[in-house]
Amino acid sequence: MSITNTALFVCLDDFAKTYEDWERHRLIPSGRQRLRSGKLTLGESLFIMVLFHLSPFKDFKHYWIYGVEQKYRDCFGTLPSYGRFVSLMPRLMVPFCILLHCFSGEKTGVYFADSTKLAVCHNARINRNKVFKGLAKRGRSTMGWFFGFKLHLIINNKGEIMAVKITAGNVDDRKPFEAMIAGLEGKIFADKGYISKSLFQRLWQRGLHLVTGIRRNMKNYLLPILNKILLRRRFIIETLFDKLKTSMGLEHTRHRSPANAFVHLISCVAAYMLGKTKVKMGPITVPETIRQVEYQI
């Protein structure tokens, strides 16, 4: 393992020990007498999932065979089988959720919000899909209709994730928005799907300025030049979605368990937060002539 992977494992192992200690003192003790430790610790299990999304492997089974059992074999003691690890993956749901909360980004005052589709099958196979029956819904994005879920994200101008939410595919982007921005102040930039006069007023009273584009049937209004430039920089969250999907395997249609599917999604976001590379917004330069005109107006 490289120094970076070693530091990643130490970070996850320290978090796992803290989480297990917290869990031991918060949960109601069970009456079971036999509490054997597994072949893998919680920290090792978290590390395996995070490393999968940071590795060039696109399929978890091939990653387990050629990555965990061969390339990184010296890093672990006794390994369980592939099937056994897959059956234990739902236990990582709560630790990953707490991990996302612990590693949330810095409050910079400039934020970007958007959502992306997570299709679970091809549209031609919607009626035959049984894995996500009752969970996934049909939704519509700019790329057309899909069947699955939506991933809602809020990031700051440094590319750090502030809030995450997964909803059904037919949920309006504005519904989970207010819960995600709790505690944030400053300006948040979003697309036209977040336009709402009542939402704007509620956020304004909480100290958060919602800036969006306008539709064709809406009256035009003047924007400060800085807000206009920042609204054009909203593409960095689209870049983040592209990175998660193409480089880190966020979306695929081979899931056979809803619980494991959500662990896969959450671990992918956690891997981005723990990784070295982030999508960042470049410096903003406003010409002096524009500043003078804006000041005179």
Protein Blocks (a to p, Z undefined) as FASTA:
>chain_A
ZZklmmmmmmmmmmmmmmmmmmmmmpccdfbfbdcddfbdfklmmmmmmmmmmpmbfbfk
lmmmmmmmmmmmmmpccdcdfklmmmmmmmmmmmmmmmmmmmpccdehpacdddddddfb
dfklmmmpmklgokaccdddfkbccddddddddddfkopafbdcdddfkbcfklmmmmmm
goiacjddddfklgcfklmmmmmmnopacdddddfkbccddddfklmmmmmmmmmmmmmm
mmmmmmnomacckbfbfklmmmmmmmmmmmmmmmmbdcddddddddfklmmmmmmZZ
